[in-house]
Amino acid sequence: MSHIIIDGYNVLAQSNYQTREELLKDLKSYQKSQGHKVTIFFDGTHQGTGTGDKYMEEYVEVIFSPLMVTADDMIEEFLEKKHQSNMIVVSSDKRIQSAAISKRVSFLESKEFLFKLKYIPAAGKNTPIVPWMEGRTTEEVQSRPSKKGGNPRKKSKKVRQKTRTLKKL
């Protein structure tokens, strides 16, 4: 099982969710169906303490940053302290992605994770399959033809890395 670290407001800004609670609801059902450990970081405080709040919502760990600290800072610190090979960082923020790369941790863009979150087969739930996705994987849809030379059947290093990361989810 993987440990998924999520930049909350980064994912929320690129999604169709209106509130944090909607995102957390889907994350809880994703966690139940997949069994991954999920930790999500948000800027600001939840209870107005100013020192940062931390709580568990079912099996999803929710962490709010203290007033003078950003969620990005907290994610970087988290990666420093609890660096594991089975972590996956979810953020489109280049700073967070660079921190993940420096710690040799896999990362996904927010949109890629949201796609996986929306179309993941949940236990006892019919997954909506859009017609243009039938019989295709997300890698086939996301990859673009390249004008570079080399073996045309071999996917690029970046696409192979994304494929390995998506298989962990």
PyMOL CGO cylinders between C-alpha atoms (Angstrom):
from pymol import cmd
from pymol.cgo import CYLINDER

trace = [
    CYLINDER, 0.00, 0.00, 0.00, 1.12, 3.51, -0.77, 0.3, 1, 1, 1, 1, 1, 1,
    CYLINDER, 1.12, 3.51, -0.77, 1.04, 6.62, 1.37, 0.3, 1, 1, 1, 1, 1, 1,
    CYLINDER, 1.04, 6.62, 1.37, -0.58, 9.43, -0.63, 0.3, 1, 1, 1, 1, 1, 1,
    CYLINDER, -0.58, 9.43, -0.63, 0.35, 12.99, 0.37, 0.3, 1, 1, 1, 1, 1, 1,
    CYLINDER, 0.35, 12.99, 0.37, -2.07, 15.57, -1.06, 0.3, 1, 1, 1, 1, 1, 1,
    CYLINDER, -2.07, 15.57, -1.06, -1.70, 19.34, -1.44, 0.3, 1, 1, 1, 1, 1, 1,
    CYLINDER, -1.70, 19.34, -1.44, -5.35, 20.02, -0.55, 0.3, 1, 1, 1, 1, 1, 1,
    CYLINDER, -5.35, 20.02, -0.55, -6.07, 23.45, -1.97, 0.3, 1, 1, 1, 1, 1, 1,
    CYLINDER, -6.07, 23.45, -1.97, -3.99, 22.72, -5.08, 0.3, 1, 1, 1, 1, 1, 1,
    CYLINDER, -3.99, 22.72, -5.08, -6.18, 19.70, -5.83, 0.3, 1, 1, 1, 1, 1, 1,
    CYLINDER, -6.18, 19.70, -5.83, -9.34, 21.56, -4.83, 0.3, 1, 1, 1, 1, 1, 1,
    CYLINDER, -9.34, 21.56, -4.83, -8.52, 24.47, -7.17, 0.3, 1, 1, 1, 1, 1, 1,
    CYLINDER, -8.52, 24.47, -7.17, -8.23, 22.13, -10.16, 0.3, 1, 1, 1, 1, 1, 1,
    CYLINDER, -8.23, 22.13, -10.16, -11.35, 20.12, -9.41, 0.3, 1, 1, 1, 1, 1, 1,
    CYLINDER, -11.35, 20.12, -9.41, -15.10, 20.55, -9.66, 0.3, 1, 1, 1, 1, 1, 1,
    CYLINDER, -15.10, 20.55, -9.66, -15.52, 20.28, -5.89, 0.3, 1, 1, 1, 1, 1, 1,
    CYLINDER, -15.52, 20.28, -5.89, -17.13, 23.28, -4.20, 0.3, 1, 1, 1, 1, 1, 1,
    CYLINDER, -17.13, 23.28, -4.20, -15.94, 22.56, -0.66, 0.3, 1, 1, 1, 1, 1, 1,
    CYLINDER, -15.94, 22.56, -0.66, -13.24, 20.70, 1.24, 0.3, 1, 1, 1, 1, 1, 1,
    CYLINDER, -13.24, 20.70, 1.24, -15.89, 18.38, 2.65, 0.3, 1, 1, 1, 1, 1, 1,
    CYLINDER, -15.89, 18.38, 2.65, -16.87, 17.15, -0.85, 0.3, 1, 1, 1, 1, 1, 1,
    CYLINDER, -16.87, 17.15, -0.85, -13.24, 16.35, -1.62, 0.3, 1, 1, 1, 1, 1, 1,
    CYLINDER, -13.24, 16.35, -1.62, -12.78, 14.62, 1.75, 0.3, 1, 1, 1, 1, 1, 1,
    CYLINDER, -12.78, 14.62, 1.75, -15.91, 12.53, 1.16, 0.3, 1, 1, 1, 1, 1, 1,
    CYLINDER, -15.91, 12.53, 1.16, -14.50, 11.17, -2.11, 0.3, 1, 1, 1, 1, 1, 1,
    CYLINDER, -14.50, 11.17, -2.11, -11.06, 10.68, -0.54, 0.3, 1, 1, 1, 1, 1, 1,
    CYLINDER, -11.06, 10.68, -0.54, -12.64, 8.62, 2.25, 0.3, 1, 1, 1, 1, 1, 1,
    CYLINDER, -12.64, 8.62, 2.25, -14.42, 6.34, -0.22, 0.3, 1, 1, 1, 1, 1, 1,
    CYLINDER, -14.42, 6.34, -0.22, -11.20, 6.09, -2.29, 0.3, 1, 1, 1, 1, 1, 1,
    CYLINDER, -11.20, 6.09, -2.29, -9.24, 5.15, 0.83, 0.3, 1, 1, 1, 1, 1, 1,
    CYLINDER, -9.24, 5.15, 0.83, -11.82, 2.52, 1.80, 0.3, 1, 1, 1, 1, 1, 1,
    CYLINDER, -11.82, 2.52, 1.80, -11.78, 0.91, -1.64, 0.3, 1, 1, 1, 1, 1, 1,
    CYLINDER, -11.78, 0.91, -1.64, -8.01, 1.05, -2.21, 0.3, 1, 1, 1, 1, 1, 1,
    CYLINDER, -8.01, 1.05, -2.21, -6.58, 0.81, 1.31, 0.3, 1, 1, 1, 1, 1, 1,
    CYLINDER, -6.58, 0.81, 1.31, -3.86, 3.44, 0.80, 0.3, 1, 1, 1, 1, 1, 1,
    CYLINDER, -3.86, 3.44, 0.80, -2.89, 5.73, 3.65, 0.3, 1, 1, 1, 1, 1, 1,
    CYLINDER, -2.89, 5.73, 3.65, -4.03, 9.25, 2.76, 0.3, 1, 1, 1, 1, 1, 1,
    CYLINDER, -4.03, 9.25, 2.76, -2.74, 12.50, 4.28, 0.3, 1, 1, 1, 1, 1, 1,
    CYLINDER, -2.74, 12.50, 4.28, -4.06, 15.83, 3.02, 0.3, 1, 1, 1, 1, 1, 1,
    CYLINDER, -4.06, 15.83, 3.02, -2.57, 19.24, 3.86, 0.3, 1, 1, 1, 1, 1, 1,
    CYLINDER, -2.57, 19.24, 3.86, -4.49, 22.55, 3.82, 0.3, 1, 1, 1, 1, 1, 1,
    CYLINDER, -4.49, 22.55, 3.82, -3.38, 26.14, 4.43, 0.3, 1, 1, 1, 1, 1, 1,
    CYLINDER, -3.38, 26.14, 4.43, -4.92, 27.88, 7.42, 0.3, 1, 1, 1, 1, 1, 1,
    CYLINDER, -4.92, 27.88, 7.42, -6.64, 26.50, 10.48, 0.3, 1, 1, 1, 1, 1, 1,
    CYLINDER, -6.64, 26.50, 10.48, -9.74, 24.41, 10.90, 0.3, 1, 1, 1, 1, 1, 1,
    CYLINDER, -9.74, 24.41, 10.90, -10.77, 25.26, 14.46, 0.3, 1, 1, 1, 1, 1, 1,
    CYLINDER, -10.77, 25.26, 14.46, -9.29, 28.77, 14.50, 0.3, 1, 1, 1, 1, 1, 1,
    CYLINDER, -9.29, 28.77, 14.50, -6.49, 27.85, 16.91, 0.3, 1, 1, 1, 1, 1, 1,
    CYLINDER, -6.49, 27.85, 16.91, -3.76, 29.51, 14.85, 0.3, 1, 1, 1, 1, 1, 1,
    CYLINDER, -3.76, 29.51, 14.85, -1.33, 26.73, 15.70, 0.3, 1, 1, 1, 1, 1, 1,
    CYLINDER, -1.33, 26.73, 15.70, -2.45, 24.32, 13.03, 0.3, 1, 1, 1, 1, 1, 1,
    CYLINDER, -2.45, 24.32, 13.03, -4.95, 21.55, 13.44, 0.3, 1, 1, 1, 1, 1, 1,
    CYLINDER, -4.95, 21.55, 13.44, -4.67, 17.84, 12.81, 0.3, 1, 1, 1, 1, 1, 1,
    CYLINDER, -4.67, 17.84, 12.81, -7.44, 15.27, 12.89, 0.3, 1, 1, 1, 1, 1, 1,
    CYLINDER, -7.44, 15.27, 12.89, -8.54, 11.98, 11.37, 0.3, 1, 1, 1, 1, 1, 1,
    CYLINDER, -8.54, 11.98, 11.37, -11.67, 11.81, 9.28, 0.3, 1, 1, 1, 1, 1, 1,
    CYLINDER, -11.67, 11.81, 9.28, -12.26, 8.09, 9.21, 0.3, 1, 1, 1, 1, 1, 1,
    CYLINDER, -12.26, 8.09, 9.21, -8.94, 6.89, 7.76, 0.3, 1, 1, 1, 1, 1, 1,
    CYLINDER, -8.94, 6.89, 7.76, -7.92, 10.14, 6.04, 0.3, 1, 1, 1, 1, 1, 1,
    CYLINDER, -7.92, 10.14, 6.04, -5.47, 12.30, 8.00, 0.3, 1, 1, 1, 1, 1, 1,
    CYLINDER, -5.47, 12.30, 8.00, -6.27, 16.01, 7.62, 0.3, 1, 1, 1, 1, 1, 1,
    CYLINDER, -6.27, 16.01, 7.62, -3.58, 18.54, 8.55, 0.3, 1, 1, 1, 1, 1, 1,
    CYLINDER, -3.58, 18.54, 8.55, -3.97, 22.34, 8.59, 0.3, 1, 1, 1, 1, 1, 1,
    CYLINDER, -3.97, 22.34, 8.59, -0.90, 24.57, 8.69, 0.3, 1, 1, 1, 1, 1, 1,
    CYLINDER, -0.90, 24.57, 8.69, -0.25, 27.12, 11.45, 0.3, 1, 1, 1, 1, 1, 1,
    CYLINDER, -0.25, 27.12, 11.45, -0.82, 30.80, 10.63, 0.3, 1, 1, 1, 1, 1, 1,
    CYLINDER, -0.82, 30.80, 10.63, 2.70, 31.74, 9.53, 0.3, 1, 1, 1, 1, 1, 1,
    CYLINDER, 2.70, 31.74, 9.53, 3.43, 28.47, 7.71, 0.3, 1, 1, 1, 1, 1, 1,
    CYLINDER, 3.43, 28.47, 7.71, 2.14, 27.31, 4.34, 0.3, 1, 1, 1, 1, 1, 1,
    CYLINDER, 2.14, 27.31, 4.34, 0.91, 23.83, 3.51, 0.3, 1, 1, 1, 1, 1, 1,
    CYLINDER, 0.91, 23.83, 3.51, 3.76, 23.64, 0.98, 0.3, 1, 1, 1, 1, 1, 1,
    CYLINDER, 3.76, 23.64, 0.98, 6.28, 24.15, 3.81, 0.3, 1, 1, 1, 1, 1, 1,
    CYLINDER, 6.28, 24.15, 3.81, 4.57, 21.46, 5.85, 0.3, 1, 1, 1, 1, 1, 1,
    CYLINDER, 4.57, 21.46, 5.85, 4.60, 18.98, 2.95, 0.3, 1, 1, 1, 1, 1, 1,
    CYLINDER, 4.60, 18.98, 2.95, 8.32, 19.59, 2.40, 0.3, 1, 1, 1, 1, 1, 1,
    CYLINDER, 8.32, 19.59, 2.40, 8.98, 19.10, 6.12, 0.3, 1, 1, 1, 1, 1, 1,
    CYLINDER, 8.98, 19.10, 6.12, 6.84, 15.94, 6.11, 0.3, 1, 1, 1, 1, 1, 1,
    CYLINDER, 6.84, 15.94, 6.11, 8.87, 14.54, 3.21, 0.3, 1, 1, 1, 1, 1, 1,
    CYLINDER, 8.87, 14.54, 3.21, 12.09, 15.34, 5.11, 0.3, 1, 1, 1, 1, 1, 1,
    CYLINDER, 12.09, 15.34, 5.11, 10.98, 13.57, 8.28, 0.3, 1, 1, 1, 1, 1, 1,
    CYLINDER, 10.98, 13.57, 8.28, 8.95, 10.64, 6.99, 0.3, 1, 1, 1, 1, 1, 1,
    CYLINDER, 8.95, 10.64, 6.99, 10.61, 9.87, 3.68, 0.3, 1, 1, 1, 1, 1, 1,
    CYLINDER, 10.61, 9.87, 3.68, 9.45, 6.44, 2.44, 0.3, 1, 1, 1, 1, 1, 1,
    CYLINDER, 9.45, 6.44, 2.44, 9.80, 4.74, -0.90, 0.3, 1, 1, 1, 1, 1, 1,
    CYLINDER, 9.80, 4.74, -0.90, 6.07, 4.01, -1.17, 0.3, 1, 1, 1, 1, 1, 1,
    CYLINDER, 6.07, 4.01, -1.17, 4.95, 7.66, -0.92, 0.3, 1, 1, 1, 1, 1, 1,
    CYLINDER, 4.95, 7.66, -0.92, 3.15, 9.46, -3.73, 0.3, 1, 1, 1, 1, 1, 1,
    CYLINDER, 3.15, 9.46, -3.73, 2.83, 13.25, -3.64, 0.3, 1, 1, 1, 1, 1, 1,
    CYLINDER, 2.83, 13.25, -3.64, -0.19, 14.80, -5.38, 0.3, 1, 1, 1, 1, 1, 1,
    CYLINDER, -0.19, 14.80, -5.38, 0.32, 18.43, -6.42, 0.3, 1, 1, 1, 1, 1, 1,
    CYLINDER, 0.32, 18.43, -6.42, 0.70, 20.53, -9.55, 0.3, 1, 1, 1, 1, 1, 1,
    CYLINDER, 0.70, 20.53, -9.55, 2.91, 22.95, -7.63, 0.3, 1, 1, 1, 1, 1, 1,
    CYLINDER, 2.91, 22.95, -7.63, 6.43, 22.82, -9.09, 0.3, 1, 1, 1, 1, 1, 1,
    CYLINDER, 6.43, 22.82, -9.09, 7.98, 23.53, -5.69, 0.3, 1, 1, 1, 1, 1, 1,
    CYLINDER, 7.98, 23.53, -5.69, 6.32, 20.45, -4.18, 0.3, 1, 1, 1, 1, 1, 1,
    CYLINDER, 6.32, 20.45, -4.18, 7.20, 18.34, -7.21, 0.3, 1, 1, 1, 1, 1, 1,
    CYLINDER, 7.20, 18.34, -7.21, 10.86, 19.40, -6.90, 0.3, 1, 1, 1, 1, 1, 1,
    CYLINDER, 10.86, 19.40, -6.90, 10.84, 18.46, -3.22, 0.3, 1, 1, 1, 1, 1, 1,
    CYLINDER, 10.84, 18.46, -3.22, 9.41, 15.05, -4.11, 0.3, 1, 1, 1, 1, 1, 1,
    CYLINDER, 9.41, 15.05, -4.11, 12.02, 14.51, -6.82, 0.3, 1, 1, 1, 1, 1, 1,
    CYLINDER, 12.02, 14.51, -6.82, 14.84, 15.47, -4.45, 0.3, 1, 1, 1, 1, 1, 1,
    CYLINDER, 14.84, 15.47, -4.45, 13.61, 12.83, -1.98, 0.3, 1, 1, 1, 1, 1, 1,
    CYLINDER, 13.61, 12.83, -1.98, 13.10, 10.28, -4.78, 0.3, 1, 1, 1, 1, 1, 1,
    CYLINDER, 13.10, 10.28, -4.78, 9.36, 10.16, -4.13, 0.3, 1, 1, 1, 1, 1, 1,
    CYLINDER, 9.36, 10.16, -4.13, 6.86, 9.68, -6.94, 0.3, 1, 1, 1, 1, 1, 1,
    CYLINDER, 6.86, 9.68, -6.94, 4.45, 12.50, -7.70, 0.3, 1, 1, 1, 1, 1, 1,
    CYLINDER, 4.45, 12.50, -7.70, 1.30, 13.01, -9.73, 0.3, 1, 1, 1, 1, 1, 1,
    CYLINDER, 1.30, 13.01, -9.73, -0.25, 16.16, -11.13, 0.3, 1, 1, 1, 1, 1, 1,
    CYLINDER, -0.25, 16.16, -11.13, -3.51, 17.08, -9.41, 0.3, 1, 1, 1, 1, 1, 1,
    CYLINDER, -3.51, 17.08, -9.41, -5.57, 16.51, -12.55, 0.3, 1, 1, 1, 1, 1, 1,
    CYLINDER, -5.57, 16.51, -12.55, -4.16, 13.00, -12.98, 0.3, 1, 1, 1, 1, 1, 1,
    CYLINDER, -4.16, 13.00, -12.98, -5.10, 12.10, -9.41, 0.3, 1, 1, 1, 1, 1, 1,
    CYLINDER, -5.10, 12.10, -9.41, -8.56, 13.65, -9.78, 0.3, 1, 1, 1, 1, 1, 1,
    CYLINDER, -8.56, 13.65, -9.78, -9.12, 11.53, -12.89, 0.3, 1, 1, 1, 1, 1, 1,
    CYLINDER, -9.12, 11.53, -12.89, -8.10, 8.43, -10.93, 0.3, 1, 1, 1, 1, 1, 1,
    CYLINDER, -8.10, 8.43, -10.93, -10.25, 9.51, -7.95, 0.3, 1, 1, 1, 1, 1, 1,
    CYLINDER, -10.25, 9.51, -7.95, -13.33, 10.02, -10.12, 0.3, 1, 1, 1, 1, 1, 1,
    CYLINDER, -13.33, 10.02, -10.12, -13.09, 6.82, -12.14, 0.3, 1, 1, 1, 1, 1, 1,
    CYLINDER, -13.09, 6.82, -12.14, -11.67, 4.41, -9.56, 0.3, 1, 1, 1, 1, 1, 1,
    CYLINDER, -11.67, 4.41, -9.56, -13.80, 1.29, -9.18, 0.3, 1, 1, 1, 1, 1, 1,
    CYLINDER, -13.80, 1.29, -9.18, -15.18, 1.59, -5.66, 0.3, 1, 1, 1, 1, 1, 1,
    CYLINDER, -15.18, 1.59, -5.66, -16.53, -1.39, -3.79, 0.3, 1, 1, 1, 1, 1, 1,
    CYLINDER, -16.53, -1.39, -3.79, -20.16, -1.96, -4.74, 0.3, 1, 1, 1, 1, 1, 1,
    CYLINDER, -20.16, -1.96, -4.74, -20.30, 1.15, -6.91, 0.3, 1, 1, 1, 1, 1, 1,
    CYLINDER, -20.30, 1.15, -6.91, -20.72, 1.24, -10.67, 0.3, 1, 1, 1, 1, 1, 1,
    CYLINDER, -20.72, 1.24, -10.67, -17.91, 3.29, -12.13, 0.3, 1, 1, 1, 1, 1, 1,
    CYLINDER, -17.91, 3.29, -12.13, -18.93, 5.68, -14.89, 0.3, 1, 1, 1, 1, 1, 1,
    CYLINDER, -18.93, 5.68, -14.89, -16.94, 4.92, -18.04, 0.3, 1, 1, 1, 1, 1, 1,
    CYLINDER, -16.94, 4.92, -18.04, -17.11, 7.67, -20.58, 0.3, 1, 1, 1, 1, 1, 1,
    CYLINDER, -17.11, 7.67, -20.58, -17.44, 6.37, -24.17, 0.3, 1, 1, 1, 1, 1, 1,
    CYLINDER, -17.44, 6.37, -24.17, -14.13, 7.81, -25.35, 0.3, 1, 1, 1, 1, 1, 1,
    CYLINDER, -14.13, 7.81, -25.35, -12.31, 5.92, -22.56, 0.3, 1, 1, 1, 1, 1, 1,
    CYLINDER, -12.31, 5.92, -22.56, -13.67, 2.43, -23.26, 0.3, 1, 1, 1, 1, 1, 1,
    CYLINDER, -13.67, 2.43, -23.26, -10.83, 0.02, -23.83, 0.3, 1, 1, 1, 1, 1, 1,
    CYLINDER, -10.83, 0.02, -23.83, -8.16, 2.68, -23.17, 0.3, 1, 1, 1, 1, 1, 1,
    CYLINDER, -8.16, 2.68, -23.17, -5.88, 3.37, -20.27, 0.3, 1, 1, 1, 1, 1, 1,
    CYLINDER, -5.88, 3.37, -20.27, -5.22, 6.84, -18.91, 0.3, 1, 1, 1, 1, 1, 1,
    CYLINDER, -5.22, 6.84, -18.91, -1.67, 6.68, -20.26, 0.3, 1, 1, 1, 1, 1, 1,
    CYLINDER, -1.67, 6.68, -20.26, -2.93, 6.14, -23.83, 0.3, 1, 1, 1, 1, 1, 1,
    CYLINDER, -2.93, 6.14, -23.83, -5.22, 9.14, -23.57, 0.3, 1, 1, 1, 1, 1, 1,
    CYLINDER, -5.22, 9.14, -23.57, -2.62, 11.41, -21.99, 0.3, 1, 1, 1, 1, 1, 1,
    CYLINDER, -2.62, 11.41, -21.99, 0.34, 10.52, -24.19, 0.3, 1, 1, 1, 1, 1, 1,
    CYLINDER, 0.34, 10.52, -24.19, 0.94, 12.64, -27.29, 0.3, 1, 1, 1, 1, 1, 1,
    CYLINDER, 0.94, 12.64, -27.29, 2.75, 11.56, -30.43, 0.3, 1, 1, 1, 1, 1, 1,
    CYLINDER, 2.75, 11.56, -30.43, 6.39, 12.52, -30.34, 0.3, 1, 1, 1, 1, 1, 1,
    CYLINDER, 6.39, 12.52, -30.34, 8.44, 13.97, -33.20, 0.3, 1, 1, 1, 1, 1, 1,
    CYLINDER, 8.44, 13.97, -33.20, 11.64, 12.59, -31.71, 0.3, 1, 1, 1, 1, 1, 1,
    CYLINDER, 11.64, 12.59, -31.71, 13.59, 9.65, -33.06, 0.3, 1, 1, 1, 1, 1, 1,
    CYLINDER, 13.59, 9.65, -33.06, 14.10, 6.30, -31.37, 0.3, 1, 1, 1, 1, 1, 1,
    CYLINDER, 14.10, 6.30, -31.37, 11.89, 3.31, -30.91, 0.3, 1, 1, 1, 1, 1, 1,
    CYLINDER, 11.89, 3.31, -30.91, 8.34, 4.52, -31.66, 0.3, 1, 1, 1, 1, 1, 1,
    CYLINDER, 8.34, 4.52, -31.66, 6.81, 1.74, -29.55, 0.3, 1, 1, 1, 1, 1, 1,
    CYLINDER, 6.81, 1.74, -29.55, 8.75, 2.57, -26.40, 0.3, 1, 1, 1, 1, 1, 1,
    CYLINDER, 8.75, 2.57, -26.40, 7.06, 5.15, -24.22, 0.3, 1, 1, 1, 1, 1, 1,
    CYLINDER, 7.06, 5.15, -24.22, 9.09, 8.05, -22.93, 0.3, 1, 1, 1, 1, 1, 1,
    CYLINDER, 9.09, 8.05, -22.93, 10.77, 7.84, -19.54, 0.3, 1, 1, 1, 1, 1, 1,
    CYLINDER, 10.77, 7.84, -19.54, 8.30, 10.36, -18.13, 0.3, 1, 1, 1, 1, 1, 1,
    CYLINDER, 8.30, 10.36, -18.13, 5.29, 8.35, -19.34, 0.3, 1, 1, 1, 1, 1, 1,
    CYLINDER, 5.29, 8.35, -19.34, 6.79, 5.11, -17.97, 0.3, 1, 1, 1, 1, 1, 1,
    CYLINDER, 6.79, 5.11, -17.97, 7.31, 6.81, -14.58, 0.3, 1, 1, 1, 1, 1, 1,
    CYLINDER, 7.31, 6.81, -14.58, 3.71, 8.05, -14.55, 0.3, 1, 1, 1, 1, 1, 1,
    CYLINDER, 3.71, 8.05, -14.55, 2.51, 4.55, -15.46, 0.3, 1, 1, 1, 1, 1, 1,
    CYLINDER, 2.51, 4.55, -15.46, 4.42, 3.02, -12.54, 0.3, 1, 1, 1, 1, 1, 1,
    CYLINDER, 4.42, 3.02, -12.54, 3.03, 5.66, -10.18, 0.3, 1, 1, 1, 1, 1, 1,
    CYLINDER, 3.03, 5.66, -10.18, -0.55, 5.20, -11.39, 0.3, 1, 1, 1, 1, 1, 1,
    CYLINDER, -0.55, 5.20, -11.39, -0.24, 1.41, -10.97, 0.3, 1, 1, 1, 1, 1, 1,
    CYLINDER, -0.24, 1.41, -10.97, 0.56, 1.95, -7.30, 0.3, 1, 1, 1, 1, 1, 1,
    CYLINDER, 0.56, 1.95, -7.30, -2.80, 3.67, -6.87, 0.3, 1, 1, 1, 1, 1, 1,
]
cmd.load_cgo(trace, "trace")
